[in-house]
Amino acid sequence: MGHWALILTIALSIVGLDAAPRNFFKNAIPQATSVREAPKGRKMQTQAFNPIFTLPSSQTLPETQPYILSDPIKIEDPDAPEGCIEQVNVTLNPQQGALYFWPGFNDPRNGFDTPAEYMDGLHAIYIKGSLRQINWALSNLKYIPPTAWHGSVNAQLVANDLGCGGGSGTDVLAGLSLLVQQTNTAPELNLQGYAPNKSPVLYTSEDQPVLLNFVLSDVDAGTGAMEMNLTASNGHITLKQVRTDLMTFKTNTPTFMEISSNQVDLQNWVLQEITFTPSLHYNGLAVLTISVNDLGNQGLVQNPLSDTVSVVFNISAAADNFHLGFIFEGCMEDSANNPIYVDFYNRDIQQGDKVGQFLTVTASVTNGTLAFASSTATYSYDPASKVYTLFGNQLAIERATNGTTFTPDPDFFGMATFSMTFAEWPASALMQGRSPRNVTKTMMLTVTGINDAPRLIGADRTWHAKYGQYIIIDQLTAYDPDINPLVDLVDVTINSTYGELTLGWRPYWLSPPAFMDRSLLPGGSHKNSRVGFKLTTTIDGLNKILGSIHDDHPGLGYLNTKPLPPAIHYIDTAVHDVDYLTITINDRGQSGTGGALESTFKIKITSYVDQYPTCQSFLNTHAQYCGCYFVTGHQNSSFTEWSILPLTFPSKLYAKESAPARFSQGCCSQYLYSERASTLTRVAEMGLCQAF
């Protein structure tokens, strides 16, 4: 009995030992196969012949830095024979960053004769090789997070013995939590085009301003507050615009500025188009220093970081250049001779020297013309290049340019570009061997629009048409210089006194916001109307209706529908009737001042009829015919007979529609009656008989 008790005690001890904790990661959980969870800090053989992971549960690393895991990852498989091939996959979730194995596992110098299969440098990597190669690769696993990214990412490890050594080929999972902590990133400030030089040297001349652009970047500052200082020595600073609504100017002087704002507004309104102007008549070295401090923005470690750029200006001495300035107070559309005040001088030239100082002045302007005051300076204008040229001594040039005026082109409003250049004549007495000086200045001239009435090109002509003839009026074009022809709406009415109209563009194409008011058109339809049309459309749509922009209809159709008289007493000319096609356009005051304007255009349409003249007048103009005849017996005879009529027949004129059906003219008498039925042909429309 004591013998069996001893055996049982030993067996229970073995069972207890097998159940002892092992150093295995707590997240080694099974998939669909039968795999037990490994408690944190323990190693466990999850199933017979399966590998075992040993790894830390989590790691913390700083933002934007490559990180090598401080505790190595190890995999064991006690049942695997030497050289057994297994596989480990490592996947990041979410897919932020990249993983890299520790190199050297394929180097024969490290005792690896058979290369392992692997792929790394991605968010999902794997290695397939011996346990020794796998453990080498995992011993210093490297993780590189994305630039300026912070947060949590889980590295999931999956090991499979691939059935080697009698293993089950079951996936064994483990996880490693990586926490990327946010840290403050220093701002970076550079002079555009000179990065990373923090002390660039620029060369300029005396009294010459320098336009500068800087680039500021801070990946983690966001919209947080930053402070910027600008300091100028031997010169002063000018910003393109002082935006006190977007930033706080703690100090704002020409030589020192202390500004609090965010990096976006500092970049857009401080660092773009900074003008550094050297002190007047100064030559030598000048410095512009700009520093920025992020105040510890957004970083986990809240230590402020800064950057500084100092631009050194090497300013050479030079003769003072010309000064040129303009003042223009604006003008109205269609105004004339608006003054441009030209301020020109040079500090080196005294009043008594201006007689011997000769200058050439060139000037140009868009969307208008220039004029100058009368002086002894010579004047010329080149219409091809639209350039005005003046030449004379400085006194004459000043008198001429002091009377500069601008007249905008008809109907123009907006911005006109005015430019003027003053250049020394090389043979001037004051040149003294130096290079000629010149100065150019450009200014935008503001022309304020006033509302112009709509116009209709082609409305001043008279159209002629026969009674009953459908004509296409296709030479009308609407125009308004103030409005956008594709967007702005106008109100339009089109009607005639008693004609029938057909639109030259399908009205149902007048999609919103354009529309047709059918309720005000009794008798009107989408096809035609004897009253007229009222619609709202764009100038472009109206021109399609009028036919100047062709579509599926060539133009505005018109048909005179007034009835004709049955007979017309003899007159010398064709009978006329006059109708008027009326088009009214209201621009709704779309642009400019002055409110809505409306224009009405009348197009005269003269209608005429074809007439049968007397026999004598017909023969006078148609020598090929020799008589006038009347068809007889055409109903009771098997052949047509003709009766000769007097030259004065008829005593009345008839419109074509109401003329006697049997009245004809021609050379019928030269044929026998029996031949005429087969040898005479009635000419279409005119009712003539003609031999052939």
C-alpha positions as CSV (number, residue, x, y, z in Angstrom):
1,M,0.0,0.0,0.0
2,G,2.8,2.4,0.8
3,H,4.4,1.7,-2.6
4,W,1.3,2.7,-4.6
5,A,0.9,5.9,-2.5
6,L,4.4,6.9,-3.4
7,I,3.7,6.4,-7.1
8,L,0.5,8.5,-6.8
9,T,2.3,11.3,-5.0
10,I,5.0,11.5,-7.8
11,A,2.3,11.6,-10.5
12,L,0.4,14.4,-8.8
13,S,3.6,16.4,-8.6
14,I,4.2,16.0,-12.3
15,V,0.7,17.2,-13.1
16,G,1.1,20.2,-10.9
17,L,4.4,21.1,-12.5
18,D,2.9,20.9,-15.9
19,A,0.2,23.4,-14.9
20,A,2.7,26.0,-13.6
21,P,2.6,29.5,-15.2
22,R,4.8,30.1,-18.1
23,N,6.1,33.4,-19.6
24,F,3.7,33.7,-22.5
25,F,1.9,36.8,-23.9
26,K,-1.7,37.1,-22.8
27,N,-3.1,37.7,-26.3
28,A,-1.9,34.4,-27.8
29,I,-5.5,33.4,-28.5
30,P,-6.6,30.7,-30.9
31,Q,-8.4,31.0,-34.2
32,A,-10.8,28.4,-35.5
33,T,-8.4,25.6,-34.4
34,S,-8.2,24.4,-30.8
35,V,-5.6,26.8,-29.3
36,R,-5.7,27.8,-25.6
37,E,-5.1,31.4,-24.6
38,A,-1.7,32.1,-23.1
39,P,-1.8,34.2,-19.9
40,K,0.3,37.4,-19.8
41,G,3.9,36.8,-18.9
42,R,3.7,33.0,-19.4
43,K,4.9,30.5,-22.0
44,M,2.5,27.7,-23.0
45,Q,2.7,24.9,-25.4
46,T,-0.8,25.5,-26.8
47,Q,-1.1,22.1,-28.4
48,A,1.3,19.3,-29.0
49,F,4.0,20.2,-31.5
50,N,2.9,23.9,-31.7
51,P,5.4,26.8,-31.4
52,I,5.5,29.1,-28.3
53,F,5.8,32.9,-28.4
54,T,7.7,34.9,-25.8
55,L,7.2,38.7,-26.1
56,P,6.3,41.8,-24.2
57,S,2.6,42.9,-24.0
58,S,3.2,46.5,-25.1
59,Q,5.8,49.1,-26.0
60,T,5.7,52.9,-26.0
61,L,7.7,54.9,-28.5
62,P,8.0,58.6,-29.6
63,E,6.4,60.1,-32.6
64,T,8.2,60.1,-36.0
65,Q,11.1,58.0,-34.8
66,P,12.2,54.5,-35.9
67,Y,11.8,52.2,-33.0
68,I,13.5,48.8,-32.2
69,L,11.6,46.8,-29.7
70,S,13.5,46.9,-26.4
71,D,12.5,43.3,-25.4
72,P,13.2,40.8,-28.1
73,I,10.5,38.5,-29.5
74,K,11.3,34.8,-29.3
75,I,9.6,31.7,-30.6
76,E,10.3,28.2,-29.3
77,D,9.2,24.8,-30.5
78,P,10.7,22.0,-28.3
79,D,9.3,19.3,-30.5
80,A,10.7,20.6,-33.8
81,P,13.9,18.9,-35.0
82,E,17.0,20.9,-36.0
83,G,16.5,22.7,-39.4
84,C,12.8,22.5,-39.3
85,I,11.1,25.1,-41.5
86,E,8.4,27.2,-39.9
87,Q,6.7,30.6,-40.8
88,V,5.9,33.7,-38.8
89,N,3.6,36.5,-40.1
90,V,3.4,40.0,-38.5
91,T,0.6,42.4,-39.4
92,L,-0.1,45.9,-38.2
93,N,-3.7,46.9,-37.4
94,P,-4.5,49.6,-38.3
95,Q,-2.2,49.8,-41.2
96,Q,-0.1,52.7,-39.9
97,G,3.7,52.4,-40.5
98,A,6.0,49.6,-41.6
99,L,7.9,46.7,-40.0
100,Y,11.4,45.5,-40.6
101,F,13.2,42.3,-39.5
102,W,16.6,42.4,-38.0
103,P,19.0,41.8,-40.9
104,G,21.6,39.0,-41.0
105,F,19.4,35.9,-41.0
106,N,20.5,35.1,-44.5
107,D,24.2,35.8,-44.0
108,P,26.4,32.7,-44.2
109,R,28.9,34.4,-41.9
110,N,26.2,34.1,-39.2
111,G,25.9,30.4,-39.8
112,F,22.9,30.6,-42.1
113,D,23.7,28.4,-45.2
114,T,20.1,28.1,-46.4
115,P,18.3,31.5,-47.2
116,A,15.0,32.1,-45.5
117,E,12.1,33.4,-47.5
118,Y,10.9,36.7,-46.3
119,M,9.2,40.1,-47.1
120,D,9.4,43.2,-44.9
121,G,9.2,47.0,-45.2
122,L,5.3,46.9,-45.3
123,H,2.5,46.9,-42.8
124,A,2.3,43.1,-43.2
125,I,5.5,41.1,-43.3
126,Y,6.5,37.4,-43.0
127,I,9.6,35.1,-42.7
128,K,9.8,31.4,-43.6
129,G,12.9,29.6,-42.4
130,S,14.5,27.8,-39.5
131,L,13.7,28.7,-35.9
132,R,17.1,30.2,-35.5
133,Q,16.6,32.4,-38.6
134,I,13.2,33.5,-37.3
135,N,14.4,34.3,-33.9
136,W,17.3,36.3,-35.4
137,A,14.9,38.3,-37.5
138,L,12.5,38.9,-34.5
139,S,15.3,39.7,-32.0
140,N,15.3,43.4,-33.0
141,L,12.1,43.9,-34.8
142,K,12.0,47.5,-36.0
143,Y,8.8,49.6,-36.4
144,I,8.7,53.0,-38.2
145,P,5.5,55.0,-37.7
146,P,4.2,57.4,-40.4
147,T,5.5,60.9,-40.3
148,A,3.8,63.1,-37.7
149,W,1.4,60.3,-36.8
150,H,0.6,59.2,-33.3
151,G,-1.8,56.7,-31.8
152,S,-2.1,53.0,-31.0
153,V,-1.4,50.1,-33.4
154,N,-1.4,46.4,-32.7
155,A,1.2,44.1,-34.2
156,Q,-0.4,40.6,-34.6
157,L,2.0,37.7,-34.8
158,V,1.0,34.4,-36.3
159,A,3.3,31.3,-36.1
160,N,2.8,28.0,-37.9
161,D,5.2,25.0,-37.7
162,L,3.9,23.9,-41.2
163,G,3.6,20.4,-39.8
164,C,7.3,20.1,-39.4
165,G,8.5,17.4,-36.9
166,G,5.0,16.0,-36.6
167,G,3.5,19.4,-35.7
168,S,-0.2,20.1,-36.2
169,G,0.2,23.0,-38.7
170,T,-2.0,25.1,-36.5
171,D,-1.7,28.9,-36.4
172,V,-0.5,30.3,-33.0
173,L,-1.4,33.9,-32.4
174,A,0.2,36.6,-30.2
175,G,-0.2,40.4,-30.1
176,L,2.0,43.3,-29.3
177,S,0.4,46.8,-28.6
178,L,2.5,49.7,-29.8
179,L,1.7,53.2,-28.4
180,V,3.1,56.1,-30.5
181,Q,3.2,59.1,-28.3
182,Q,2.8,62.6,-29.7
183,T,5.8,64.9,-29.3
184,N,6.3,68.5,-30.2
185,T,7.9,69.0,-33.6
186,A,10.0,72.2,-34.1
187,P,8.7,74.7,-36.7
188,E,10.8,75.1,-39.8
189,L,11.3,78.6,-41.3
190,N,13.2,79.2,-44.6
191,L,13.6,81.9,-47.2
192,Q,11.9,80.6,-50.2
193,G,14.5,79.1,-52.6
194,Y,17.3,79.1,-50.0
195,A,16.4,76.2,-47.7
196,P,18.0,75.0,-45.5
197,N,20.4,78.0,-45.4
198,K,19.4,80.0,-42.3
199,S,21.7,83.0,-43.2
200,P,21.2,83.6,-46.9
201,V,23.0,86.6,-48.5
202,L,21.2,88.8,-51.0
203,Y,22.6,91.6,-53.2
204,T,20.8,94.7,-54.0
205,S,21.4,98.4,-54.7
206,E,20.9,101.6,-52.8
207,D,17.2,102.5,-52.3
208,Q,16.0,99.4,-54.0
209,P,13.3,97.5,-52.1
210,V,13.6,93.7,-52.0
211,L,10.5,91.5,-52.2
212,L,10.8,88.3,-50.0
213,N,8.8,85.2,-49.5
214,F,9.3,82.8,-46.6
215,V,8.0,79.3,-46.0
216,L,6.8,78.2,-42.6
217,S,6.0,74.6,-41.7
218,D,5.1,73.0,-38.4
219,V,3.6,69.5,-38.8
220,D,1.9,69.4,-35.4
221,A,1.1,73.1,-34.7
222,G,-2.3,72.9,-36.4
223,T,-4.2,76.1,-35.7
224,G,-2.5,76.6,-32.4
225,A,-1.0,79.9,-31.4
226,M,2.5,80.8,-32.5
227,E,4.7,83.9,-31.9
228,M,6.8,85.6,-34.6
229,N,9.3,88.4,-34.4
230,L,10.6,90.4,-37.3
231,T,13.6,92.7,-36.8
232,A,15.2,94.9,-39.5
233,S,18.5,96.8,-39.2
234,N,19.5,99.5,-41.7
235,G,16.1,99.3,-43.3
236,H,12.4,98.8,-42.7
237,I,9.8,96.1,-43.2
238,T,6.5,96.4,-45.1
239,L,3.9,93.6,-45.0
240,K,1.6,93.2,-48.0
241,Q,-1.4,93.7,-45.7
242,V,-1.7,94.2,-41.9
243,R,-4.5,91.8,-40.9
244,T,-5.3,92.9,-37.4
245,D,-8.5,90.9,-37.7
246,L,-6.6,87.6,-38.0
247,M,-3.6,88.2,-35.7
248,T,-2.5,90.3,-32.7
249,F,0.3,92.8,-33.3
250,K,1.9,93.2,-29.9
251,T,4.5,95.6,-31.5
252,N,4.2,97.0,-35.0
253,T,6.9,99.4,-36.1
254,P,8.8,99.7,-39.4
255,T,11.8,98.0,-37.8
256,F,10.3,95.6,-35.3
257,M,7.1,93.5,-35.3
258,E,5.9,91.1,-32.6
259,I,3.0,89.1,-33.9
260,S,0.8,86.3,-32.3
261,S,-1.3,84.2,-34.7
262,N,-1.4,80.7,-36.2
263,Q,0.9,79.2,-38.8
264,V,-1.7,79.5,-41.7
265,D,-2.3,83.2,-41.2
266,L,1.4,83.9,-40.5
267,Q,2.2,82.1,-43.8
268,N,-0.4,83.9,-45.8
269,W,-0.3,87.4,-44.4
270,V,3.1,87.9,-42.9
271,L,5.6,85.7,-44.7
272,Q,4.3,86.3,-48.2
273,E,5.5,89.4,-50.1
274,I,7.5,91.0,-47.3
275,T,9.2,94.1,-48.6
276,F,12.5,95.0,-47.1
277,T,13.5,98.6,-48.0
278,P,17.0,99.8,-47.2
279,S,17.4,103.0,-45.3
280,L,17.4,106.1,-47.6
281,H,20.7,106.5,-49.5
282,Y,22.2,103.7,-47.4
283,N,24.8,101.3,-48.7
284,G,26.5,98.5,-46.7
285,L,25.1,95.5,-44.8
286,A,21.5,95.2,-43.6
287,V,19.8,92.3,-41.9
288,L,16.2,91.1,-41.7
289,T,15.8,88.5,-38.9
290,I,12.6,86.5,-38.5
291,S,12.1,84.0,-35.6
292,V,9.1,81.8,-34.9
293,N,8.2,80.0,-31.6
294,D,5.5,77.3,-31.5
295,L,4.8,77.7,-27.8
296,G,4.9,73.9,-27.4
297,N,1.9,73.5,-29.6
298,Q,0.1,70.1,-29.6
299,G,3.1,68.2,-28.2
300,L,2.9,65.6,-25.5
301,V,6.1,67.1,-24.2
302,Q,5.1,70.8,-24.0
303,N,8.5,72.4,-24.4
304,P,8.4,75.3,-26.9
305,L,10.5,75.0,-30.0
306,S,11.6,77.7,-32.4
307,D,13.5,78.5,-35.6
308,T,15.2,81.6,-37.0
309,V,16.3,82.9,-40.4
310,S,18.5,86.0,-40.8
311,V,18.7,87.4,-44.3
312,V,21.8,89.5,-44.9
313,F,21.5,92.2,-47.6
314,N,24.7,93.5,-49.3
315,I,23.6,96.9,-50.5
316,S,25.8,98.6,-53.1
317,A,26.0,102.3,-53.7
318,A,24.2,103.6,-56.8
319,A,23.0,106.8,-58.3
320,D,19.5,107.5,-57.0
321,N,16.9,106.1,-59.4
322,F,13.9,108.0,-60.7
323,H,10.8,108.2,-58.5
324,L,7.5,107.5,-60.3
325,G,4.1,107.4,-58.8
326,F,0.5,107.6,-60.0
327,I,-2.8,108.8,-58.6
328,F,-6.1,107.9,-60.3
329,E,-9.3,108.6,-58.5
330,G,-11.4,106.3,-60.8
331,C,-13.9,107.2,-63.5
332,M,-17.3,106.1,-64.8
333,E,-18.0,104.1,-67.9
334,D,-18.1,106.1,-71.1
335,S,-16.5,109.1,-69.4
336,A,-13.7,111.0,-71.1
337,N,-10.4,112.7,-70.3
338,N,-10.1,111.5,-66.7
339,P,-6.9,112.8,-65.1
340,I,-4.0,110.5,-64.1
341,Y,-1.6,112.4,-61.7
342,V,2.0,111.5,-62.6
343,D,4.5,112.1,-59.9
344,F,8.1,111.9,-61.4
345,Y,11.3,113.2,-60.0
346,N,15.0,112.3,-59.3
347,R,16.9,113.5,-56.2
348,D,20.2,113.7,-58.2
349,I,18.8,116.3,-60.7
350,Q,18.4,119.9,-59.5
351,Q,15.8,122.2,-61.1
352,G,18.4,124.1,-63.1
353,D,19.8,120.8,-64.6
354,K,16.4,119.7,-66.0
355,V,17.0,121.6,-69.3
356,G,20.0,119.4,-70.1
357,Q,18.4,116.2,-68.9
358,F,16.6,114.5,-71.8
359,L,14.2,111.6,-71.3
360,T,12.2,109.2,-73.4
361,V,8.7,108.3,-72.0
362,T,6.7,105.3,-73.2
363,A,3.1,104.7,-72.0
364,S,0.4,102.2,-72.7
365,V,-3.1,101.5,-71.5
366,T,-5.6,98.7,-72.1
367,N,-9.3,99.2,-72.8
368,G,-8.9,102.9,-73.5
369,T,-6.8,105.8,-74.8
370,L,-4.4,108.3,-73.3
371,A,-3.8,112.0,-73.9
372,F,-1.0,114.4,-72.7
373,A,-0.8,118.1,-72.1
374,S,0.8,120.2,-74.8
375,S,4.5,120.9,-74.5
376,T,7.7,121.1,-76.5
377,A,8.2,117.3,-76.1
378,T,7.8,115.4,-79.3
379,Y,4.9,112.9,-79.4
380,S,4.1,109.8,-81.4
381,Y,1.7,106.9,-81.3
382,D,2.0,103.4,-82.7
383,P,-1.4,101.9,-83.3
384,A,0.0,98.4,-83.8
385,S,1.6,98.2,-80.4
386,K,-0.7,100.8,-78.8
387,V,2.3,102.6,-77.3
388,Y,2.6,106.3,-76.8
389,T,6.1,107.9,-77.0
390,L,7.3,111.3,-75.7
391,F,10.8,112.7,-76.0
392,G,12.3,116.0,-74.7
393,N,14.1,117.5,-71.8
394,Q,12.8,116.9,-68.3
395,L,10.9,120.2,-68.1
396,A,9.0,119.5,-71.3
397,I,8.4,115.9,-70.2
398,E,7.0,117.0,-66.8
399,R,4.7,119.5,-68.5
400,A,3.3,116.8,-70.9
401,T,2.9,114.1,-68.3
402,N,1.4,116.4,-65.7
403,G,-1.6,116.6,-68.1
404,T,-2.1,112.8,-68.6
405,T,-5.7,111.8,-69.1
406,F,-7.5,108.5,-69.7
407,T,-10.6,107.8,-71.7
408,P,-12.1,104.3,-71.4
409,D,-13.3,102.5,-74.5
410,P,-17.1,102.7,-75.1
411,D,-19.1,100.4,-72.8
412,F,-16.0,99.2,-70.9
413,F,-16.0,98.9,-67.2
414,G,-13.7,97.1,-64.9
415,M,-9.9,97.3,-64.5
416,A,-7.6,98.9,-67.2
417,T,-3.9,98.4,-67.0
418,F,-1.8,101.6,-67.3
419,S,1.9,101.5,-67.6
420,M,4.6,104.2,-68.0
421,T,8.4,104.1,-68.4
422,F,10.8,107.0,-68.0
423,A,14.3,106.4,-69.4
424,E,17.3,108.7,-69.6
425,W,18.6,109.6,-73.1
426,P,22.2,108.2,-73.3
427,A,23.5,111.5,-74.7
428,S,22.2,113.7,-71.9
429,A,24.7,116.2,-70.5
430,L,24.3,114.8,-67.0
431,M,25.1,111.2,-67.9
432,Q,28.9,111.5,-67.2
433,G,29.6,108.1,-68.5
434,R,27.3,106.1,-66.3
435,S,24.6,103.7,-67.5
436,P,21.2,105.3,-68.3
437,R,18.6,105.0,-65.6
438,N,15.0,104.1,-66.1
439,V,11.9,103.4,-64.1
440,T,8.6,101.6,-65.0
441,K,5.4,101.7,-63.0
442,T,2.1,99.9,-63.7
443,M,-1.3,100.8,-62.2
444,M,-4.8,99.4,-62.5
445,L,-7.3,102.0,-63.4
446,T,-10.8,101.5,-62.0
447,V,-13.7,102.2,-64.4
448,T,-17.1,101.9,-62.7
449,G,-19.9,100.6,-64.9
450,I,-23.2,102.2,-65.5
451,N,-26.1,100.3,-66.9
452,D,-26.4,100.3,-70.7
453,A,-29.6,99.6,-72.5
454,P,-29.8,96.4,-74.5
455,R,-29.1,96.6,-78.2
456,L,-30.3,94.7,-81.2
457,I,-28.0,94.6,-84.2
458,G,-29.8,94.3,-87.6
459,A,-33.0,95.9,-86.4
460,D,-32.6,99.0,-88.6
461,R,-33.4,97.3,-91.9
462,T,-36.6,96.6,-93.9
463,W,-37.5,93.0,-94.9
464,H,-39.6,92.3,-98.0
465,A,-41.8,89.3,-98.5
466,K,-44.6,88.1,-100.8
467,Y,-48.0,87.7,-99.4
468,G,-48.2,84.2,-98.1
469,Q,-44.4,83.7,-98.1
470,Y,-42.8,82.4,-95.0
471,I,-39.5,84.3,-94.4
472,I,-36.7,83.7,-91.9
473,I,-35.3,86.8,-90.2
474,D,-31.8,85.6,-89.3
475,Q,-29.7,88.7,-89.1
476,L,-30.7,89.9,-85.6
477,T,-28.3,89.8,-82.7
478,A,-29.0,91.0,-79.2
479,Y,-26.2,92.5,-77.2
480,D,-25.8,94.2,-73.8
481,P,-22.2,95.1,-72.8
482,D,-23.0,95.0,-69.1
483,I,-24.3,91.5,-68.6
484,N,-23.0,87.9,-68.8
485,P,-24.7,86.5,-72.0
486,L,-24.7,83.0,-70.6
487,V,-25.9,83.7,-67.0
488,D,-27.8,87.0,-66.6
489,L,-31.5,87.0,-67.4
490,V,-33.4,89.5,-69.5
491,D,-37.2,89.9,-70.1
492,V,-38.2,89.7,-73.8
493,T,-41.4,90.2,-75.7
494,I,-41.7,89.5,-79.4
495,N,-44.9,90.3,-81.4
496,S,-46.2,91.7,-84.7
497,T,-49.2,93.6,-85.8
498,Y,-51.0,90.8,-87.6
499,G,-48.3,88.3,-88.7
500,E,-47.6,84.8,-87.5
501,L,-44.3,84.3,-85.7
502,T,-42.3,81.1,-85.2
503,L,-39.4,81.1,-82.8
504,G,-36.0,80.1,-84.1
505,W,-35.2,78.0,-81.1
506,R,-37.4,75.4,-79.4
507,P,-39.0,77.3,-76.4
508,Y,-39.2,74.2,-74.3
509,W,-35.4,74.4,-74.2
510,L,-35.7,77.5,-72.0
511,S,-34.8,75.6,-68.9
512,P,-34.9,77.3,-65.5
513,P,-34.1,80.0,-64.5
514,A,-35.2,81.0,-68.0
515,F,-39.0,80.6,-68.7
516,M,-41.8,81.5,-71.1
517,D,-44.9,83.2,-69.8
518,R,-47.6,81.5,-71.8
519,S,-50.5,82.8,-69.7
520,L,-50.2,86.3,-71.2
521,L,-50.3,85.1,-74.8
522,P,-53.9,84.4,-76.0
523,G,-53.6,82.3,-79.1
524,G,-50.0,81.7,-78.6
525,S,-48.3,78.3,-78.5
526,H,-44.8,76.8,-78.3
527,K,-44.7,76.8,-82.1
528,N,-46.3,80.0,-83.3
529,S,-48.4,83.0,-82.2
530,R,-50.4,85.7,-83.9
531,V,-50.1,87.8,-80.8
532,G,-46.5,87.3,-79.8
533,F,-44.3,85.7,-77.2
534,K,-43.2,86.9,-73.7
535,L,-40.2,85.0,-72.2
536,T,-37.3,85.3,-69.8
537,T,-34.0,84.0,-71.0
538,T,-30.3,84.9,-71.3
539,I,-28.8,87.0,-74.2
540,D,-27.4,83.7,-75.5
541,G,-30.8,82.1,-75.4
542,L,-32.4,85.1,-77.1
543,N,-29.8,85.0,-79.9
544,K,-30.6,81.4,-80.5
545,I,-34.3,82.3,-80.8
546,L,-33.3,85.2,-83.2
547,G,-31.2,82.8,-85.2
548,S,-27.8,84.5,-84.8
549,I,-26.7,81.4,-82.9
550,H,-27.9,78.6,-85.1
551,D,-29.5,75.5,-83.7
552,D,-32.2,73.3,-85.3
553,H,-34.0,76.4,-86.7
554,P,-32.3,79.1,-88.7
555,G,-34.0,82.1,-87.3
556,L,-37.1,84.0,-86.4
557,G,-39.9,83.0,-88.7
558,Y,-42.6,85.4,-90.0
559,L,-45.7,84.9,-92.2
560,N,-48.0,87.8,-93.2
561,T,-51.6,86.5,-92.6
562,K,-53.6,89.5,-93.7
563,P,-56.1,88.4,-96.4
564,L,-55.7,89.7,-100.0
565,P,-58.4,91.6,-102.0
566,P,-60.0,89.7,-104.9
567,A,-59.0,92.3,-107.6
568,I,-56.7,95.3,-107.7
569,H,-57.3,98.3,-109.8
570,Y,-54.5,99.1,-112.2
571,I,-51.4,100.6,-110.7
572,D,-47.8,100.7,-111.9
573,T,-46.2,98.8,-109.0
574,A,-46.9,95.8,-106.9
575,V,-49.3,96.1,-104.0
576,H,-47.5,96.6,-100.7
577,D,-48.6,96.1,-97.1
578,V,-46.5,97.1,-94.1
579,D,-46.2,95.1,-90.8
580,Y,-43.9,95.7,-87.9
581,L,-42.1,93.0,-85.9
582,T,-41.5,94.5,-82.4
583,I,-38.9,93.1,-79.9
584,T,-38.6,94.6,-76.4
585,I,-35.7,93.7,-74.1
586,N,-35.5,94.6,-70.4
587,D,-32.0,94.0,-68.8
588,R,-33.4,93.9,-65.2
589,G,-30.6,96.3,-64.2
590,Q,-28.2,93.4,-64.1
591,S,-25.0,95.4,-63.9
592,G,-23.8,98.9,-63.3
593,T,-25.7,101.8,-61.8
594,G,-28.9,103.4,-63.1
595,G,-31.5,100.6,-62.6
596,A,-33.2,98.5,-65.2
597,L,-33.3,99.7,-68.8
598,E,-35.6,98.6,-71.6
599,S,-35.2,98.9,-75.3
600,T,-37.8,98.4,-78.0
601,F,-36.8,97.6,-81.6
602,K,-39.1,97.7,-84.6
603,I,-38.4,95.8,-87.8
604,K,-40.3,96.9,-90.9
605,I,-41.7,94.1,-93.1
606,T,-43.1,95.1,-96.5
607,S,-45.4,92.5,-98.1
608,Y,-46.0,92.5,-101.9
609,V,-48.0,90.4,-104.4
610,D,-47.3,89.1,-107.9
611,Q,-49.7,90.7,-110.4
612,Y,-50.8,89.9,-113.9
613,P,-50.1,93.0,-115.9
614,T,-52.0,94.0,-119.1
615,C,-51.1,92.0,-122.2
616,Q,-49.3,94.9,-123.7
617,S,-47.0,95.6,-120.7
618,F,-46.3,91.9,-120.4
619,L,-45.2,91.6,-124.0
620,N,-43.1,94.7,-123.6
621,T,-40.9,93.0,-121.0
622,H,-41.2,89.4,-122.3
623,A,-40.2,89.5,-126.0
624,Q,-40.3,85.7,-126.3
625,Y,-44.1,85.8,-126.0
626,C,-46.3,87.0,-128.9
627,G,-49.9,87.3,-127.6
628,C,-52.3,86.9,-124.8
629,Y,-54.9,84.2,-124.9
630,F,-57.9,82.8,-123.0
631,V,-58.6,79.1,-122.7
632,T,-62.0,78.1,-124.2
633,G,-64.0,74.9,-124.4
634,H,-61.7,73.2,-122.0
635,Q,-64.6,71.4,-120.3
636,N,-66.6,70.3,-123.3
637,S,-63.8,69.6,-125.8
638,S,-61.3,66.8,-126.2
639,F,-58.6,69.4,-127.0
640,T,-57.8,72.9,-125.7
641,E,-58.7,75.9,-127.7
642,W,-57.4,79.4,-127.2
643,S,-59.0,82.8,-127.9
644,I,-56.8,85.8,-128.7
645,L,-57.3,88.7,-126.2
646,P,-56.7,92.4,-126.8
647,L,-53.5,93.9,-125.7
648,T,-55.3,95.9,-123.0
649,F,-56.7,92.8,-121.3
650,P,-57.3,92.6,-118.4
651,S,-58.8,95.9,-117.4
652,K,-58.0,95.0,-113.7
653,L,-54.9,93.6,-112.1
654,Y,-55.3,90.4,-110.2
655,A,-53.3,89.0,-107.4
656,K,-51.8,85.6,-108.2
657,E,-54.3,83.8,-105.9
658,S,-57.4,85.5,-107.5
659,A,-56.5,85.8,-111.2
660,P,-58.8,84.1,-113.8
661,A,-57.7,80.5,-114.0
662,R,-57.9,80.4,-117.8
663,F,-56.0,83.5,-118.6
664,S,-52.7,82.9,-120.4
665,Q,-50.1,84.6,-122.5
666,G,-47.8,83.1,-125.1
667,C,-47.2,82.4,-128.8
668,C,-50.1,80.0,-129.2
669,S,-51.4,81.4,-132.6
670,Q,-48.6,79.8,-134.6
671,Y,-50.0,76.3,-134.0
672,L,-53.2,74.8,-135.4
673,Y,-56.0,74.2,-132.9
674,S,-55.6,70.4,-133.2
675,E,-51.9,70.6,-132.2
676,R,-52.1,72.9,-129.3
677,A,-53.3,70.4,-126.8
678,S,-50.1,68.3,-127.2
679,T,-47.5,70.9,-128.0
680,L,-48.3,73.7,-125.5
681,T,-47.3,73.5,-121.9
682,R,-48.5,75.7,-119.1
683,V,-45.6,77.3,-117.3
684,A,-45.9,76.7,-113.5
685,E,-47.2,79.5,-111.3
686,M,-47.3,82.2,-114.0
687,G,-50.1,80.5,-116.0
688,L,-48.3,81.1,-119.3
689,C,-48.4,78.9,-122.4
690,Q,-45.1,78.6,-124.2
691,A,-44.2,76.7,-127.4
692,F,-41.3,74.2,-127.2
